[in-house]
Amino acid sequence: MTLTEATTTELGDRWRDAPRPRNSAEWLARARQVADILAVDAVERDRANATPHAEVRLLKDAGLITLLGPTAHGGAGEIWDTAYKVIRTVARGDGSIGQVLGYHYLWAWAARLVATEDQIAAVEELYTSNNFVFGGAVNPRDSDLIVREDGDDLIFSGRKSFSTGGQISDLTVLEGVLEGTETHIFAIVPTAQDGIVFAGDWDSLGQRLTESGSVEIRDVRVPWASAAGFVDRVFQPLTYNTLNVPTIQLVFANFYLGIAQGAIETAAAYTRSATRPWPYGGDDKQRATDEWYLLEGYGELASKLWADEALLDAAGAEISAALHAPRLELTARRRGEIAVRIAAGKLRIVDDGLEVATKVYELTGARASASSVGLDIYWRNLRTHSLHDPIAYKKREVGGYVLLNEVPEPTWYT
């Protein structure tokens, strides 16, 4: 069964009368159900490169969109430690949709990162009660959006090269610089408005269903009162504000891990069912699963991913504790230590994940290179997004901590 709008309604109905997940383990089981549905036709949907409306409907019906939302408004009230594992699980079935979900969680938390208490309450009620999905026009490599004052309003204008989740989002996070100053301003606005124009130009090698194309922001008007974290038009800074980058860097690492796990699961299933033993080794095997080099290969790759998972879980527990603690408690030193641990996890899963996505061909055989098998999707997805920012700088961050006891200064990428 392919994932179309019609079948999405049918698939979503499976949870209509099902008991709501009550804890982290049950939410992860729900995420695995979603991943299994996505995996059935992930390759076909990737090739079609259509806007993933049906996929996002599936996430909504499964309750995963409001995983971090307050229980008072119908959310699950779960913690980031669970969210990271949900992202990873969904990415096993479809790396693109794992990324969309992970970015949504980050932008849904944007209010908690920088907003005032009243703003946080309003945003969380809005998105949770309406089951809204977030996108973001905040790519820092581009010029900032220009923000102009007009009485009690702010007007955002400009262009961003990347806006993940754009055309399937209900809300968009904007970020720009107040004209004539160095003041950065975040605001959350409805996506469906004339001033937000998506180009539909995302056509990358991988992560093709993430809707990460460019967007024009044309005089989008926002009340000054909605400028996140401002009181009487003055921003109230906290170290906690800078957790946005470590938070999303660990989102990256977790959907990388999910993609790599999906690759090894798919390859192993192919090996068990279709790979043939090599008949010229002098000790001919009856089945491919008896081949020592295949057993060795899968053992090596799996052990690396298990180690990566342990490292990412440890990092997830650390940042989750910080994200859910009172915002004033976070120190710059602790923030830097968490960022280093996340950098270490990211650099490991990038190297190991790319090795997995490449070596699975050696473990499945020449026939597995057929387009119909679709193993290439894992390498393409992981290779594409792992170029987001140079991994060499993550290695340097870890090295600076180990050698010099230095933690990285907060930037848009550290």
C-alpha positions in Angstrom: 0.0 0.0 0.0 1.5 3.4 -1.0 1.2 6.5 1.1 -1.4 8.6 -0.6 -3.8 11.1 0.9 -6.5 8.4 0.7 -4.6 5.7 2.4 -3.2 8.1 4.9 -6.7 8.7 6.2 -7.1 4.9 6.4 -3.8 4.5 8.1 -4.5 7.3 10.5 -7.7 5.7 11.6 -5.7 2.9 13.1 -5.0 5.2 16.0 -8.4 6.8 16.3 -9.7 4.4 18.9 -6.3 3.2 20.1 -5.2 4.0 23.7 -3.0 7.1 23.8 0.7 6.3 24.5 1.3 6.8 28.2 5.1 6.8 28.4 8.3 7.1 26.5 8.4 3.4 25.5 4.8 3.5 24.1 5.6 6.7 22.1 8.7 5.0 20.7 6.5 2.0 19.7 4.1 4.5 18.0 7.0 6.0 16.1 8.1 2.6 15.0 4.6 2.0 13.6 5.0 5.2 11.6 8.4 4.2 10.4 7.2 0.9 9.2 4.4 2.6 7.2 6.9 5.1 5.7 9.4 2.4 4.8 7.0 0.5 2.5 7.3 3.0 -0.3 10.1 5.4 0.8 12.0 4.9 -2.4 9.1 5.5 -4.7 8.1 8.6 -2.8 11.7 9.9 -2.9 11.8 9.5 -6.6 8.4 11.2 -7.1 9.7 14.2 -5.0 6.2 15.4 -4.2 5.4 17.7 -1.4 4.9 15.4 1.6 1.4 16.3 2.7 0.4 12.7 3.3 3.5 12.0 5.3 2.9 15.0 7.6 -0.8 14.0 8.0 0.5 10.6 9.2 2.7 12.3 11.8 -0.2 14.4 13.0 -2.6 11.4 13.2 0.0 9.4 15.1 0.3 12.2 17.7 4.0 12.8 17.1 3.7 16.4 16.2 2.6 17.4 19.8 5.0 15.0 21.5 6.7 18.0 23.4 3.5 20.0 23.7 1.9 20.6 27.2 -0.6 18.0 28.3 -3.0 20.8 29.3 -3.5 21.5 25.6 -3.6 17.9 24.4 0.2 17.3 24.0 2.1 14.3 25.3 4.3 16.5 27.7 7.3 14.3 26.8 10.9 15.3 27.2 13.6 15.9 24.6 15.3 12.6 25.4 12.2 10.9 24.0 11.9 13.3 21.1 15.4 12.5 19.9 14.7 8.8 19.9 11.4 9.4 18.1 13.2 11.3 15.4 15.8 8.5 15.0 13.0 5.9 14.8 11.0 7.7 12.1 14.2 8.3 10.1 14.7 4.5 9.9 11.6 4.4 7.7 12.2 7.7 5.9 15.2 10.0 6.5 13.4 13.0 5.0 10.4 12.7 7.3 12.7 12.2 10.3 14.3 15.5 9.4 11.0 17.3 9.0 9.9 16.0 12.4 13.2 16.9 14.1 13.2 20.5 12.7 9.5 20.8 13.8 10.5 19.9 17.4 13.3 22.5 17.4 11.1 25.3 16.1 8.3 24.3 18.4 10.7 24.8 21.2 11.9 28.1 19.8 9.6 30.0 22.1 11.0 28.3 25.2 14.5 29.1 24.0 14.1 32.9 23.6 10.5 34.1 24.4 9.0 35.5 27.6 6.8 33.3 29.8 3.6 34.8 28.4 4.8 34.3 24.8 5.8 30.7 25.5 2.3 29.9 27.0 0.6 31.4 23.9 2.7 29.7 21.3 2.5 26.3 23.0 -1.3 26.5 23.3 -1.6 27.6 19.7 0.5 24.8 18.1 -0.5 22.0 20.5 -4.2 22.5 20.5 -4.2 22.9 16.7 -1.7 20.1 15.9 0.3 22.6 13.9 3.6 21.9 12.2 6.5 24.4 12.3 8.9 25.4 9.6 11.7 28.0 9.8 13.2 30.6 7.6 16.4 31.1 9.6 19.3 29.9 7.4 22.3 31.8 8.9 24.5 31.5 5.9 22.2 33.9 4.0 21.9 37.6 4.7 19.5 38.3 7.6 16.0 39.3 6.9 15.6 43.0 7.3 13.2 44.1 10.0 11.6 47.6 9.9 9.6 49.3 12.6 6.2 50.6 11.7 4.5 52.0 14.9 3.6 49.0 17.0 4.5 46.5 14.2 7.6 45.0 12.8 7.9 44.2 9.1 10.1 41.3 7.9 11.5 41.3 4.4 14.2 39.3 2.5 15.1 35.9 1.1 16.4 32.6 2.6 17.9 29.9 0.5 16.7 27.1 2.7 13.4 26.7 4.6 12.9 23.1 5.8 9.3 22.1 6.0 8.2 25.2 4.3 5.2 24.2 2.2 3.9 21.6 4.7 4.1 23.9 7.7 1.3 25.7 9.5 3.6 28.1 11.3 7.0 29.7 10.3 9.7 31.0 12.5 11.2 34.2 11.1 14.6 35.7 12.2 16.0 39.1 11.1 17.9 42.1 12.1 16.3 45.4 13.1 17.2 48.0 10.5 20.0 50.2 11.6 21.0 48.0 14.6 22.6 44.6 15.3 19.5 43.4 17.2 18.2 40.0 16.1 14.5 39.4 16.3 12.6 36.0 16.2 8.9 35.8 15.5 6.4 33.1 14.8 3.8 33.7 12.1 1.2 31.8 10.1 2.7 30.2 7.0 -0.4 30.6 4.9 -0.1 34.3 4.0 0.7 36.3 0.8 4.0 37.6 2.2 5.5 34.1 2.5 6.3 32.7 -1.0 8.0 29.4 -1.4 9.9 28.8 -4.7 9.5 25.0 -4.7 13.1 24.7 -5.9 14.4 22.0 -3.6 16.0 19.4 -5.8 18.9 17.9 -3.9 20.7 14.6 -4.2 19.0 13.3 -1.0 16.5 14.3 1.7 14.3 15.1 -1.2 11.0 15.3 0.8 12.1 17.8 3.4 10.7 20.8 1.5 14.0 22.7 2.1 13.8 25.1 -0.8 14.1 28.8 -0.8 11.5 31.3 0.4 10.8 35.0 -0.1 9.6 37.0 2.9 7.7 40.0 1.5 6.7 42.6 4.1 5.4 40.1 6.7 3.9 42.2 9.5 4.3 41.1 13.1 3.2 43.0 16.3 6.1 44.2 18.4 4.5 42.3 21.3 5.2 39.1 19.4 9.0 39.7 19.1 10.3 36.7 21.0 12.0 37.6 24.3 11.5 41.3 24.1 10.1 43.4 27.0 9.4 47.0 26.2 11.3 46.4 22.9 14.4 45.3 24.8 15.7 41.7 24.5 16.2 39.8 27.7 19.3 37.6 27.1 20.0 34.2 28.8 22.6 31.6 28.2 19.7 29.3 27.7 18.9 31.2 24.5 22.0 29.7 22.9 20.9 26.0 23.3 19.2 26.2 19.9 22.3 25.1 18.0 23.3 22.1 20.2 19.7 21.1 20.3 19.4 21.0 16.5 22.9 19.5 16.0 21.7 16.5 18.0 18.6 16.4 15.9 20.9 16.0 12.9 22.9 13.3 14.6 19.8 11.3 15.5 18.2 11.3 12.1 21.7 10.4 10.7 21.7 7.4 13.0 18.1 6.5 12.0 19.1 6.6 8.3 22.1 4.3 8.9 20.0 1.9 11.0 17.5 1.8 8.2 20.3 1.0 5.7 21.6 -1.9 7.7 18.1 -3.3 8.4 17.2 -3.1 4.7 20.5 -4.6 3.6 20.3 -7.5 6.1 16.8 -8.3 4.9 18.1 -8.4 1.3 21.1 -10.6 2.3 18.8 -13.1 4.0 16.4 -13.3 1.1 18.4 -12.6 -2.1 22.2 -12.6 -1.7 23.8 -15.7 -3.1 26.9 -17.4 -1.5 30.2 -17.1 -3.4 30.9 -20.4 -5.1 34.6 -20.0 -5.7 36.0 -19.7 -2.2 37.2 -23.3 -1.8 34.7 -23.9 1.1 31.4 -23.4 -0.7 28.5 -22.3 1.5 24.9 -23.3 1.0 23.6 -19.9 2.0 24.9 -16.4 1.9 24.2 -16.1 5.7 26.9 -18.7 6.2 29.6 -16.6 4.5 32.1 -15.6 7.2 32.9 -12.3 5.5 29.2 -11.3 5.5 28.9 -12.2 9.2 32.0 -10.2 9.9 30.9 -7.2 7.9 27.5 -6.9 9.5 29.1 -7.4 12.9 31.5 -4.6 12.4 28.9 -2.2 11.1 26.3 -3.0 13.7 28.8 -2.6 16.6 29.8 0.9 15.3 26.1 1.9 15.2 25.5 0.5 18.7 28.4 2.5 20.0 27.1 5.7 18.2 23.7 5.1 19.7 25.1 4.9 23.2 27.0 8.1 22.7 24.0 9.9 21.3 21.8 8.7 24.0 24.2 10.0 26.6 24.3 13.4 24.9 20.6 13.4 24.6 20.1 12.8 28.3 22.5 15.7 29.1 20.9 18.3 26.9 17.4 17.1 27.7 18.1 17.7 31.4 19.3 21.2 30.5 16.4 22.0 28.2 13.8 21.0 30.9 15.6 22.7 33.8 14.8 26.3 34.9 16.3 28.5 32.2 18.3 30.6 34.6 20.3 27.6 35.8 22.3 27.0 32.7 25.9 28.3 32.7 28.0 29.1 29.7 30.5 26.4 30.8 27.8 23.7 31.0 26.3 24.8 27.7 29.8 24.4 26.1 30.4 21.0 27.6 27.0 19.7 26.3 27.9 21.2 22.8 31.2 19.3 22.8 29.5 16.0 23.7 27.0 16.5 20.9 29.8 17.4 18.4 31.6 14.2 19.3 28.4 12.2 18.7 27.7 13.9 15.4 31.2 13.4 14.0 31.1 9.7 14.8 27.7 9.0 13.3 28.6 10.9 10.1 31.8 8.8 9.6 30.2 5.5 10.6 26.9 6.2 8.9 28.5 6.9 5.6 30.6 3.8 6.0 27.4 1.7 6.6 25.6 3.3 3.7 28.5 2.4 1.4 29.6 -1.0 2.7 26.1 -2.5 2.6 26.6 -2.9 -1.1 29.5 -5.2 -0.4 27.3 -7.2 1.9 24.4 -7.6 -0.4 26.1 -8.2 -3.7 26.1 -6.9 -7.3 22.4 -7.4 -7.9 21.6 -5.1 -4.9 22.9 -2.1 -6.9 19.8 -2.3 -9.1 17.7 0.9 -8.9 14.7 -1.2 -8.0 16.3 -2.3 -4.7 16.8 1.4 -3.7 19.7 1.0 -1.3 21.1 4.3 -2.7 18.6 6.3 -0.8 20.4 5.9 2.5 23.8 7.1 1.2 22.1 10.0 -0.7 20.2 11.1 2.3 23.1 10.9 4.7 25.6 12.4 2.3 23.3 15.3 1.6 22.5 16.5 5.0 25.9 15.7 6.6 27.3 18.6 4.5 25.2 21.0 6.5 28.3 22.3 8.2 31.9 21.1 8.0 32.5 18.1 10.2 36.1 19.2 10.5 35.0 22.0 12.8 33.2 19.6 15.1 36.4 17.6 15.4 38.2 20.8 16.3 35.7 21.6 19.0 36.2 18.3 20.6 40.0 18.6 20.3 40.0 22.0 21.8 38.1 20.6 24.8 40.3 17.6 25.3 43.6 19.4 24.7 43.0 22.9 26.0 39.9 22.5 28.3 38.1 25.0 26.1 34.5 25.0 25.3 33.2 26.4 22.0 31.7 29.9 22.0 28.1 30.0 20.9 27.7 30.8 17.2 25.0 29.9 14.6 26.8 26.6 14.2 28.3 25.7 17.6 
